Amino acid sequence: MSEPDDVRARIRTFFDGVPALLDGIDGGAGGAAGGDDEDGPGVMRRAKAWRAALYDAGLAGFGYPVEFGGLGDRPAEHAIWVEESHGRVPAIDSLFGIGIGMALPVIRDHGTPGLQRRFLAPGLRGDEVWCQLYSEPNAGSDLASLATRAVRDGDEWVVTGQKVWTSGAHRADLAILLARTDPDVPKHRGITMLVLPMHQPGVTVRPLRQMTGVAEFNEVFIDEARIPVEWVVGGLNDGWRMATALLAHERVATGTSSVAGSRDDQRKTGRNPLPAKQLIELARRSGRADDPVVRQQLALAWSGERIMGWLGRRHAHPSIGKLWRTRQGRLAADIAAGLQFPAGVAWEADDVTADYWQYHVLNCRGMSLGGGTDEIQRNTLGERALGLPKEPTSDPEVAYRDLLRNV
Ligand SMILES: Cc1cc2nc3c(=O)[nH]c(=O)nc-3n(C[C@H](O)[C@H](O)[C@H](O)COP(=O)(O)OP(=O)(O)OC[C@H]3O[C@@H](n4cnc5c(N)ncnc54)[C@H](O)[C@@H]3O)c2cc1C
């Protein structure tokens, strides 16, 4: 790419072609009214076609080295991308969120050249889908207590344990995994980050159906699964540093993403707040667009969405963006529920249009948990941004093996 104005024009031309691109893919008749399952092959085909087109248009890898499929460091052009793509990225892009928003940036920044060559280009192009194997039944907010272990066996790591709440594991090819590699040191110091191939006999994925009715996340049972010895991200036992680096990317990604609000986005998936554009359409359809109270609410939703975008551009602390987005998700869902009132309190499960709003009313609560709860974000801001005293911990120097814990 050359002049910034060219970039702006190219981005606009690209987005103008996206609806036709998606409508041309099998499964295009889906939309809110479905016909295709939320995770059906049509959805994945559309998502992969969108991502490949973005990559082929040279717009998928801002900040990634050219030799690994990226565009190099082009801050001015990246800023134009952020501006022009606001509200135009289809929601199906969120199927790649864990790879593109979280795992790949860590591999780019801390992976060996071999890992970068192997994973960056296929990930940016959407050929490989990622999930994040962090949380366990006894290690959520206290992630460093994780028990899944990786033991070296010749040229491989052998991994055994259980993970839970794993978004998208049922469609993932690869996982960014945290495992304990040294139980004889304090809990934060004996963890390693690895890349786990999901399609192998030692990995069992069981869907968990949420209150939304959608099984978006899973339990993952790992029984002597194998990983090539060199698929370590960062160093051996340096996993806590890698884990926090990834979480910072996660909070930025979940704090700033914004979707188009088109027909293609009327899907029950992802962790995006309802777009203000869709709320405005809903108000019009419900004949409430002239009601001054509704107008006030829509203005709040619209400005909240803009603030989300600006927080991303200002590079505010990632926890601020994450907290703001969670708030926006609740606000937008409350407005949708109000606009649907009184039908909003008695949605029928087989009314697919209402079902979409209902999904968001229920789904927005999970935004306060995924990627670290609101309380943990506030602890982080207190300790790291405001310099308040750290939370007391009872046993910072005790080896993981000797900690008292639920087994
Ligand atoms: C939609 C969704 C998607 C998710 N996707 C993934 C995924 O892909 N991969 C993955 O690994 N995990 C995922 N998670 C799991 C998520 O990271 C955890 O749910 C989260 O970290 C909280 O852990 P927990 O559920 O064990 O709750 P707990 O840690 O048991 O927390 C329970 C309550 O106690 C509060 N609390 C805990 N510790 C403190 C503290 N020190 N100070 C103040 N309050 C505290 C919490 O805020 C919360 O309200 C997902 C969760 C959701 C809801």
The ligand as a Gaussian input file, in Angstrom:
#p B3LYP/6-31G(d) Opt

LIG

0 1
 C      -18.890000     -16.392000      27.890000
 C      -17.650000     -16.925000      28.511000
 C      -16.610000     -17.352000      27.717000
 C      -15.454000     -17.872000      28.297000
 N      -14.467000     -18.338000      27.457000
 C      -13.362000     -18.884000      27.992000
 C      -12.370000     -19.444000      27.131000
 O      -12.497000     -19.457000      25.904000
 N      -11.274000     -20.009000      27.681000
 C      -11.099000     -20.026000      29.030000
 O      -10.051000     -20.539000      29.463000
 N      -12.028000     -19.529000      29.880000
 C      -13.157000     -18.959000      29.389000
 N      -14.133000     -18.453000      30.214000
 C      -13.958000     -18.572000      31.655000
 C      -13.691000     -17.247000      32.357000
 O      -12.395000     -16.807000      32.094000
 C      -13.943000     -17.501000      33.859000
 O      -15.327000     -17.762000      34.015000
 C      -13.549000     -16.312000      34.695000
 O      -12.156000     -16.128000      34.689000
 C      -14.033000     -16.469000      36.152000
 O      -13.652000     -17.693000      36.679000
 P      -14.719000     -18.627000      37.406000
 O      -15.897000     -18.810000      36.497000
 O      -14.016000     -19.848000      37.888000
 O      -15.254000     -17.755000      38.639000
 P      -14.512000     -17.549000      40.039000
 O      -13.072000     -17.226000      39.804000
 O      -14.830000     -18.702000      40.918000
 O      -15.228000     -16.234000      40.569000
 C      -16.521000     -16.259000      41.205000
 C      -16.862000     -14.848000      41.647000
 O      -15.894000     -14.395000      42.623000
 C      -15.300000     -13.154000      42.205000
 N      -13.886000     -13.140000      42.578000
 C      -12.984000     -14.160000      42.429000
 N      -11.763000     -13.776000      42.846000
 C      -11.880000     -12.481000      43.244000
 C      -10.962000     -11.520000      43.761000
 N       -9.677000     -11.838000      43.948000
 N      -11.434000     -10.278000      44.061000
 C      -12.749000      -9.955000      43.873000
 N      -13.671000     -10.831000      43.380000
 C      -13.234000     -12.071000      43.067000
 C      -15.445000     -13.143000      40.695000
 O      -15.417000     -11.804000      40.189000
 C      -16.806000     -13.822000      40.492000
 O      -17.830000     -12.887000      40.660000
 C      -15.313000     -17.941000      29.681000
 C      -16.358000     -17.505000      30.506000
 C      -17.513000     -17.005000      29.927000
 C      -18.630000     -16.540000      30.828000

